Amino acid sequence: MSELIGVGIIGCGNISTAYLRLASLFAGYEVRAVADLNIEAAKAQAEAFDVRAETVDDLLGAADIDLIVNLTIPAAHAAVSKAALEAGKHVYSEKPFVLSVDEGEELAKLAAANGLRVGSAPDTFLGASHQLARHLVDSGQMGRITSGTAMVMSPGMESWHPNPDFFFQPGAGPVLDIGPYYICNLVQLLGPVASVTAFTGAASDTRTIGNGPRQGETVPVETPTTIHAVLRFHSGAIITLIGSWDVWSNEHNNMELYGTDGTMYVPDPNFFGGDLRITAKADAVATPAWSHPFGVANDGDHANYRGAGLADMVQAIAQGRPHRCSLEFSLHVVDVMTSILRAGETGQVEQISTSCDRPDALTPDAAQALMA
Ligand SMILES: NC(=O)c1ccc[n+]([C@@H]2O[C@H](COP(=O)([O-])OP(=O)(O)OC[C@H]3O[C@@H](n4cnc5c(N)ncnc54)[C@H](O)[C@@H]3O)[C@@H](O)[C@H]2O)c1
């Protein structure tokens, strides 16, 4: 690629450090400026990473910025992405992409009208272990995946995040906040979801912040914090999904997929790495060998390649091919998540109106080609 794509980040909170720190791993783009409603937050990141701090309007108007990375809170995602598209910039958003299918469809129209790309995190499904799972499914080694479980349970987010308010507001909760990692991975492995049903609840009306300057302050809980859902995929697979921030301890695997020829124990889809274990039918559990760039530990013991989806979108723009963390894929996942929450309210089976192709597999060579 001859010219670097100029990236501007809007939203300089907790996760912006990972994007700024890891940007140098990837080819094709350069972070040039950051903005935030809170200009002090933008200035602090600008100083730490040697980029410009600007107001949101100035960043949207900057001639050297081709693509906006939207790292604002979920409630602001749609409006900030819309403003980026109206300013003529491609946009890549943190998850959840948007909070409703209508918001996503509006962005799709705007992007199509302006010839711009829209992408969204999570990109952890591009990680080594999840791409090994993809390879095993696609090569037929597991037979047909008929069912499985996806489990993400913890005591919640208020113990570590200094401003955890948004986690407990509509637009977050475990399904919209953590669900994207799990549901994206299921969709990349199994294809689109046909229908869902769910029951939901919450253990408490308030949560107490456990960290930072607001430690001890309580925040209201206005969205379910325990969700038990069942997803039926067009492939026929049936998956039980449990998301909860009301659980102190549990011993479930994060993801188990049951095929006609064996079982796959998939590591946490919140991360790029981890050991994927399989059985051939009832044989002993084995850990297949797999060498993939996005499995190499680069963050303590963890493989952290946050920004891989952005790098793939940047390369896709240059090559004129579809990008993997696409609007269609992200919107389908939003549809699944919002339908799960609606099913929790109605007690009905909700049909999923959107669909998507599975993103292309990211082979080790394709992953290497995204790196600087
Ligand atoms: N924190 C994490 O570990 C993590 C991990 C993965 C994904 N995410 C996602 O990233 C997003 C941001 O999370 P975070 O933890 O960094 O949140 P945060 O609250 O720490 O930071 C959000 C920042 O966005 C700014 N902001 C809000 N609305 C804005 C607007 N309209 N225009 C400009 N700036 C605005 C806020 O001032 C704040 O500085 C969320 O969607 C979250 O789900 C977070």
The ligand as a Gaussian input file, in Angstrom:
#p B3LYP/6-31G(d) Opt

LIG

0 1
 N      -12.752000      -0.410000      28.435000
 C      -12.560000      -1.542000      27.798000
 O      -11.776000      -2.409000      28.217000
 C      -13.269000      -1.800000      26.485000
 C      -12.906000      -2.946000      25.796000
 C      -13.474000      -3.168000      24.572000
 C      -14.408000      -2.299000      24.074000
 N      -14.789000      -1.208000      24.762000
 C      -15.810000      -0.321000      24.162000
 O      -15.194000       0.904000      23.827000
 C      -16.116000       1.979000      24.033000
 C      -15.506000       2.952000      24.989000
 O      -15.243000       2.291000      26.208000
 P      -14.310000       2.952000      27.310000
 O      -14.170000       1.913000      28.357000
 O      -13.102000       3.538000      26.685000
 O      -15.296000       4.123000      27.829000
 P      -14.899000       5.427000      28.661000
 O      -16.141000       5.863000      29.340000
 O      -13.677000       5.171000      29.463000
 O      -14.497000       6.488000      27.509000
 C      -15.421000       7.000000      26.584000
 C      -14.925000       8.368000      26.168000
 O      -15.786000       8.854000      25.133000
 C      -16.024000      10.236000      25.364000
 N      -17.286000      10.581000      24.707000
 C      -18.540000      10.170000      25.044000
 N      -19.430000      10.663000      24.173000
 C      -18.736000      11.385000      23.265000
 C      -19.114000      12.125000      22.117000
 N      -20.384000      12.224000      21.729000
 N      -18.143000      12.753000      21.413000
 C      -16.845000      12.666000      21.798000
 N      -16.435000      11.972000      22.891000
 C      -17.365000      11.339000      23.606000
 C      -16.059000      10.377000      26.874000
 O      -15.809000      11.724000      27.261000
 C      -14.964000       9.398000      27.293000
 O      -13.708000      10.032000      27.402000
 C      -17.407000       1.340000      24.544000
 O      -18.291000       1.161000      23.474000
 C      -16.959000       0.007000      25.096000
 O      -17.967000      -0.976000      25.003000
 C      -14.213000      -0.926000      25.952000

